[in-house]
């Protein structure tokens, strides 16, 4: 007998969807690091310096996200005519 989807294959589909969403989020964060924080080209050469530069940039990105998360939502301004 041939089955269309085995239980294992169905479980793999659920994992694939979850990992796909997670990879999209990670890719967006790396894109922000490259474009807005300036990690398109590394300024330092040795591995320990590159690692330090990346960690500083990631820390700056996390602080920016934390401020955005903790700040109260801005009230929409009324339009005056």
N, CA, C and O atoms as a GROMACS GRO file, in nm:
protein
  324
    1UNK      N    1   0.083  -0.117   0.000
    1UNK     CA    2   0.000   0.000   0.000
    1UNK      C    3   0.089   0.125   0.000
    1UNK      O    4   0.189   0.129   0.071
    2UNK      N    5   0.053   0.225  -0.078
    2UNK     CA    6   0.131   0.348  -0.089
    2UNK      C    7   0.055   0.460  -0.021
    2UNK      O    8  -0.064   0.481  -0.047
    3UNK      N    9   0.124   0.534   0.066
    3UNK     CA   10   0.062   0.647   0.135
    3UNK      C   11   0.112   0.776   0.074
    3UNK      O   12   0.227   0.786   0.030
    4UNK      N   13   0.025   0.875   0.070
    4UNK     CA   14   0.065   1.005   0.018
    4UNK      C   15   0.164   1.075   0.112
    4UNK      O   16   0.270   1.120   0.070
    5UNK      N   17   0.128   1.081   0.237
    5UNK     CA   18   0.213   1.147   0.337
    5UNK      C   19   0.227   1.057   0.458
    5UNK      O   20   0.127   1.021   0.520
    6UNK      N   21   0.347   1.020   0.491
    6UNK     CA   22   0.368   0.943   0.612
    6UNK      C   23   0.369   1.040   0.730
    6UNK      O   24   0.393   1.159   0.711
    7UNK      N   25   0.344   0.991   0.851
    7UNK     CA   26   0.348   1.081   0.967
    7UNK      C   27   0.483   1.151   0.981
    7UNK      O   28   0.489   1.266   1.024
    8UNK      N   29   0.588   1.082   0.946
    8UNK     CA   30   0.720   1.145   0.955
    8UNK      C   31   0.733   1.259   0.854
    8UNK      O   32   0.787   1.365   0.887
    9UNK      N   33   0.684   1.240   0.733
    9UNK     CA   34   0.691   1.344   0.631
    9UNK      C   35   0.606   1.464   0.671
    9UNK      O   36   0.646   1.578   0.645
   10UNK      N   37   0.491   1.441   0.733
   10UNK     CA   38   0.407   1.552   0.780
   10UNK      C   39   0.481   1.630   0.888
   10UNK      O   40   0.477   1.753   0.888
   11UNK      N   41   0.547   1.561   0.979
   11UNK     CA   42   0.625   1.628   1.083
   11UNK      C   43   0.739   1.709   1.025
   11UNK      O   44   0.769   1.818   1.075
   12UNK      N   45   0.802   1.658   0.920
   12UNK     CA   46   0.910   1.732   0.856
   12UNK      C   47   0.858   1.858   0.789
   12UNK      O   48   0.928   1.960   0.786
   13UNK      N   49   0.736   1.854   0.736
   13UNK     CA   50   0.677   1.973   0.675
   13UNK      C   51   0.656   2.082   0.779
   13UNK      O   52   0.680   2.200   0.751
   14UNK      N   53   0.611   2.045   0.899
   14UNK     CA   54   0.590   2.142   1.006
   14UNK      C   55   0.723   2.203   1.047
   14UNK      O   56   0.732   2.324   1.069
   15UNK      N   57   0.826   2.122   1.058
   15UNK     CA   58   0.959   2.172   1.094
   15UNK      C   59   1.012   2.263   0.985
   15UNK      O   60   1.073   2.366   1.015
   16UNK      N   61   0.991   2.226   0.858
   16UNK     CA   62   1.038   2.309   0.747
   16UNK      C   63   0.972   2.447   0.750
   16UNK      O   64   1.040   2.547   0.726
   17UNK      N   65   0.843   2.454   0.779
   17UNK     CA   66   0.774   2.583   0.786
   17UNK      C   67   0.828   2.667   0.901
   17UNK      O   68   0.849   2.787   0.885
   18UNK      N   69   0.850   2.605   1.017
   18UNK     CA   70   0.900   2.678   1.132
   18UNK      C   71   1.042   2.727   1.108
   18UNK      O   72   1.075   2.841   1.141
   19UNK      N   73   1.126   2.643   1.051
   19UNK     CA   74   1.263   2.684   1.026
   19UNK      C   75   1.269   2.788   0.915
   19UNK      O   76   1.358   2.874   0.915
   20UNK      N   77   1.176   2.783   0.821
   20UNK     CA   78   1.171   2.883   0.716
   20UNK      C   79   1.138   3.021   0.772
   20UNK      O   80   1.198   3.120   0.731
   21UNK      N   81   1.043   3.027   0.866
   21UNK     CA   82   1.007   3.154   0.929
   21UNK      C   83   1.124   3.207   1.012
   21UNK      O   84   1.151   3.327   1.012
   22UNK      N   85   1.191   3.118   1.082
   22UNK     CA   86   1.305   3.160   1.164
   22UNK      C   87   1.420   3.209   1.076
   22UNK      O   88   1.486   3.307   1.111
   23UNK      N   89   1.443   3.143   0.964
   23UNK     CA   90   1.553   3.186   0.877
   23UNK      C   91   1.522   3.321   0.812
   23UNK      O   92   1.613   3.400   0.788
   24UNK      N   93   1.394   3.348   0.784
   24UNK     CA   94   1.358   3.479   0.731
   24UNK      C   95   1.386   3.589   0.833
   24UNK      O   96   1.434   3.697   0.797
   25UNK      N   97   1.357   3.562   0.960
   25UNK     CA   98   1.383   3.661   1.064
   25UNK      C   99   1.533   3.685   1.079
   25UNK      O  100   1.576   3.799   1.093
   26UNK      N  101   1.611   3.579   1.075
   26UNK     CA  102   1.756   3.592   1.088
   26UNK      C  103   1.814   3.666   0.969
   26UNK      O  104   1.901   3.752   0.984
   27UNK      N  105   1.766   3.634   0.850
   27UNK     CA  106   1.815   3.702   0.730
   27UNK      C  107   1.783   3.851   0.735
   27UNK      O  108   1.864   3.933   0.691
   28UNK      N  109   1.666   3.887   0.787
   28UNK     CA  110   1.630   4.029   0.799
   28UNK      C  111   1.724   4.100   0.896
   28UNK      O  112   1.762   4.215   0.872
   29UNK      N  113   1.761   4.034   1.004
   29UNK     CA  114   1.853   4.095   1.101
   29UNK      C  115   1.992   4.114   1.040
   29UNK      O  116   2.056   4.217   1.061
   30UNK      N  117   2.039   4.015   0.964
   30UNK     CA  118   2.170   4.030   0.899
   30UNK      C  119   2.166   4.139   0.793
   30UNK      O  120   2.264   4.211   0.774
   31UNK      N  121   2.053   4.151   0.723
   31UNK     CA  122   2.041   4.257   0.623
   31UNK      C  123   2.045   4.393   0.690
   31UNK      O  124   2.105   4.487   0.636
   32UNK      N  125   1.983   4.405   0.806
   32UNK     CA  126   1.989   4.532   0.880
   32UNK      C  127   2.131   4.562   0.924
   32UNK      O  128   2.176   4.676   0.916
   33UNK      N  129   2.203   4.460   0.970
   33UNK     CA  130   2.343   4.480   1.009
   33UNK      C  131   2.424   4.530   0.890
   33UNK      O  132   2.507   4.620   0.903
   34UNK      N  133   2.402   4.470   0.775
   34UNK     CA  134   2.478   4.508   0.657
   34UNK      C  135   2.445   4.648   0.610
   34UNK      O  136   2.535   4.728   0.582
   35UNK      N  137   2.318   4.680   0.600
   35UNK     CA  138   2.276   4.804   0.537
   35UNK      C  139   2.278   4.924   0.631
   35UNK      O  140   2.327   5.030   0.593
   36UNK      N  141   2.224   4.909   0.751
   36UNK     CA  142   2.209   5.025   0.838
   36UNK      C  143   2.324   5.044   0.935
   36UNK      O  144   2.359   5.157   0.967
   37UNK      N  145   2.385   4.937   0.980
   37UNK     CA  146   2.492   4.949   1.079
   37UNK      C  147   2.628   4.950   1.012
   37UNK      O  148   2.726   4.989   1.075
   38UNK      N  149   2.637   4.910   0.888
   38UNK     CA  150   2.761   4.924   0.814
   38UNK      C  151   2.854   4.805   0.817
   38UNK      O  152   2.976   4.823   0.811
   39UNK      N  153   2.801   4.686   0.826
   39UNK     CA  154   2.887   4.567   0.825
   39UNK      C  155   2.900   4.509   0.686
   39UNK      O  156   2.927   4.389   0.671
   40UNK      N  157   2.880   4.588   0.585
   40UNK     CA  158   2.896   4.538   0.448
   40UNK      C  159   3.043   4.503   0.422
   40UNK      O  160   3.074   4.405   0.355
   41UNK      N  161   3.132   4.584   0.477
   41UNK     CA  162   3.274   4.556   0.464
   41UNK      C  163   3.337   4.570   0.602
   41UNK      O  164   3.315   4.670   0.671
   42UNK      N  165   3.415   4.471   0.642
   42UNK     CA  166   3.479   4.474   0.774
   42UNK      C  167   3.601   4.565   0.771
   42UNK      O  168   3.674   4.569   0.672
   43UNK      N  169   3.620   4.638   0.878
   43UNK     CA  170   3.729   4.734   0.884
   43UNK      C  171   3.858   4.675   0.944
   43UNK      O  172   3.967   4.729   0.925
   44UNK      N  173   3.843   4.566   1.014
   44UNK     CA  174   3.958   4.506   1.082
   44UNK      C  175   3.991   4.371   1.017
   44UNK      O  176   3.905   4.310   0.954
   45UNK      N  177   4.113   4.326   1.034
   45UNK     CA  178   4.159   4.209   0.959
   45UNK      C  179   4.162   4.078   1.038
   45UNK      O  180   4.119   3.975   0.986
   46UNK      N  181   4.211   4.080   1.157
   46UNK     CA  182   4.229   3.954   1.230
   46UNK      C  183   4.095   3.903   1.282
   46UNK      O  184   4.003   3.980   1.306
   47UNK      N  185   4.085   3.770   1.298
   47UNK     CA  186   3.959   3.707   1.335
   47UNK      C  187   3.906   3.760   1.469
   47UNK      O  188   3.786   3.783   1.482
   48UNK      N  189   3.993   3.779   1.567
   48UNK     CA  190   3.943   3.826   1.696
   48UNK      C  191   3.890   3.969   1.685
   48UNK      O  192   3.796   4.004   1.756
   49UNK      N  193   3.948   4.051   1.598
   49UNK     CA  194   3.898   4.187   1.580
   49UNK      C  195   3.768   4.188   1.501
   49UNK      O  196   3.678   4.268   1.530
   50UNK      N  197   3.758   4.101   1.402
   50UNK     CA  198   3.635   4.090   1.324
   50UNK      C  199   3.521   4.043   1.415
   50UNK      O  200   3.410   4.095   1.408
   51UNK      N  201   3.550   3.945   1.500
   51UNK     CA  202   3.450   3.895   1.594
   51UNK      C  203   3.405   4.006   1.688
   51UNK      O  204   3.286   4.021   1.715
   52UNK      N  205   3.501   4.083   1.738
   52UNK     CA  206   3.468   4.194   1.828
   52UNK      C  207   3.383   4.298   1.757
   52UNK      O  208   3.287   4.350   1.814
   53UNK      N  209   3.416   4.330   1.633
   53UNK     CA  210   3.339   4.428   1.556
   53UNK      C  211   3.197   4.377   1.534
   53UNK      O  212   3.101   4.454   1.545
   54UNK      N  213   3.183   4.251   1.501
   54UNK     CA  214   3.050   4.195   1.480
   54UNK      C  215   2.968   4.197   1.608
   54UNK      O  216   2.850   4.232   1.605
   55UNK      N  217   3.029   4.160   1.722
   55UNK     CA  218   2.956   4.159   1.848
   55UNK      C  219   2.914   4.300   1.888
   55UNK      O  220   2.804   4.318   1.942
   56UNK      N  221   2.998   4.399   1.864
   56UNK     CA  222   2.960   4.537   1.894
   56UNK      C  223   2.844   4.582   1.806
   56UNK      O  224   2.752   4.649   1.854
   57UNK      N  225   2.846   4.547   1.680
   57UNK     CA  226   2.738   4.584   1.590
   57UNK      C  227   2.608   4.513   1.629
   57UNK      O  228   2.501   4.573   1.627
   58UNK      N  229   2.618   4.385   1.666
   58UNK     CA  230   2.499   4.310   1.708
   58UNK      C  231   2.444   4.366   1.839
   58UNK      O  232   2.322   4.371   1.858
   59UNK      N  233   2.532   4.409   1.929
   59UNK     CA  234   2.487   4.470   2.054
   59UNK      C  235   2.415   4.601   2.027
   59UNK      O  236   2.311   4.629   2.087
   60UNK      N  237   2.469   4.682   1.937
   60UNK     CA  238   2.402   4.807   1.900
   60UNK      C  239   2.265   4.779   1.840
   60UNK      O  240   2.168   4.850   1.869
   61UNK      N  241   2.257   4.678   1.756
   61UNK     CA  242   2.129   4.642   1.695
   61UNK      C  243   2.029   4.597   1.802
   61UNK      O  244   1.912   4.634   1.796
   62UNK      N  245   2.074   4.517   1.897
   62UNK     CA  246   1.985   4.469   2.003
   62UNK      C  247   1.938   4.583   2.092
   62UNK      O  248   1.823   4.584   2.135
   63UNK      N  249   2.026   4.679   2.120
   63UNK     CA  250   1.986   4.794   2.202
   63UNK      C  251   1.880   4.875   2.128
   63UNK      O  252   1.782   4.918   2.189
   64UNK      N  253   1.898   4.896   1.998
   64UNK     CA  254   1.799   4.968   1.919
   64UNK      C  255   1.664   4.897   1.922
   64UNK      O  256   1.559   4.960   1.937
   65UNK      N  257   1.666   4.765   1.908
   65UNK     CA  258   1.541   4.689   1.911
   65UNK      C  259   1.477   4.692   2.050
   65UNK      O  260   1.355   4.697   2.061
   66UNK      N  261   1.559   4.690   2.156
   66UNK     CA  262   1.508   4.695   2.292
   66UNK      C  263   1.442   4.829   2.320
   66UNK      O  264   1.336   4.834   2.382
   67UNK      N  265   1.503   4.938   2.274
   67UNK     CA  266   1.444   5.071   2.292
   67UNK      C  267   1.311   5.079   2.220
   67UNK      O  268   1.213   5.132   2.273
   68UNK      N  269   1.307   5.027   2.098
   68UNK     CA  270   1.182   5.029   2.022
   68UNK      C  271   1.075   4.945   2.090
   68UNK      O  272   0.957   4.980   2.086
   69UNK      N  273   1.115   4.835   2.153
   69UNK     CA  274   1.020   4.746   2.220
   69UNK      C  275   0.968   4.807   2.350
   69UNK      O  276   0.850   4.794   2.381
   70UNK      N  277   1.055   4.873   2.425
   70UNK     CA  278   1.018   4.926   2.556
   70UNK      C  279   0.953   5.064   2.552
   70UNK      O  280   0.886   5.104   2.647
   71UNK      N  281   0.973   5.137   2.444
   71UNK     CA  282   0.915   5.272   2.439
   71UNK      C  283   0.764   5.262   2.420
   71UNK      O  284   0.715   5.172   2.352
   72UNK      N  285   0.691   5.355   2.481
   72UNK     CA  286   0.544   5.351   2.467
   72UNK      C  287   0.506   5.381   2.322
   72UNK      O  288   0.574   5.457   2.254
   73UNK      N  289   0.398   5.322   2.277
   73UNK     CA  290   0.356   5.348   2.139
   73UNK      C  291   0.316   5.494   2.122
   73UNK      O  292   0.251   5.553   2.208
   74UNK      N  293   0.355   5.549   2.011
   74UNK     CA  294   0.323   5.688   1.984
   74UNK      C  295   0.175   5.701   1.951
   74UNK      O  296   0.120   5.624   1.872
   75UNK      N  297   0.112   5.801   2.014
   75UNK     CA  298  -0.029   5.824   1.988
   75UNK      C  299  -0.044   5.887   1.850
   75UNK      O  300   0.033   5.977   1.815
   76UNK      N  301  -0.140   5.842   1.773
   76UNK     CA  302  -0.158   5.903   1.642
   76UNK      C  303  -0.203   6.049   1.656
   76UNK      O  304  -0.292   6.080   1.734
   77UNK      N  305  -0.140   6.135   1.580
   77UNK     CA  306  -0.174   6.277   1.588
   77UNK      C  307  -0.298   6.304   1.504
   77UNK      O  308  -0.316   6.250   1.395
   78UNK      N  309  -0.384   6.390   1.559
   78UNK     CA  310  -0.507   6.427   1.488
   78UNK      C  311  -0.473   6.519   1.372
   78UNK      O  312  -0.388   6.608   1.385
   79UNK      N  313  -0.539   6.499   1.262
   79UNK     CA  314  -0.518   6.584   1.147
   79UNK      C  315  -0.593   6.716   1.167
   79UNK      O  316  -0.711   6.716   1.201
   80UNK      N  317  -0.526   6.826   1.148
   80UNK     CA  318  -0.589   6.957   1.160
   80UNK      C  319  -0.603   7.016   1.022
   80UNK      O  320  -0.508   7.017   0.943
   81UNK      N  321  -0.720   7.066   0.993
   81UNK     CA  322  -0.742   7.126   0.860
   81UNK      C  323  -0.776   7.272   0.874
   81UNK      O  324  -0.797   7.340   0.773
   0.00000   0.00000   0.00000
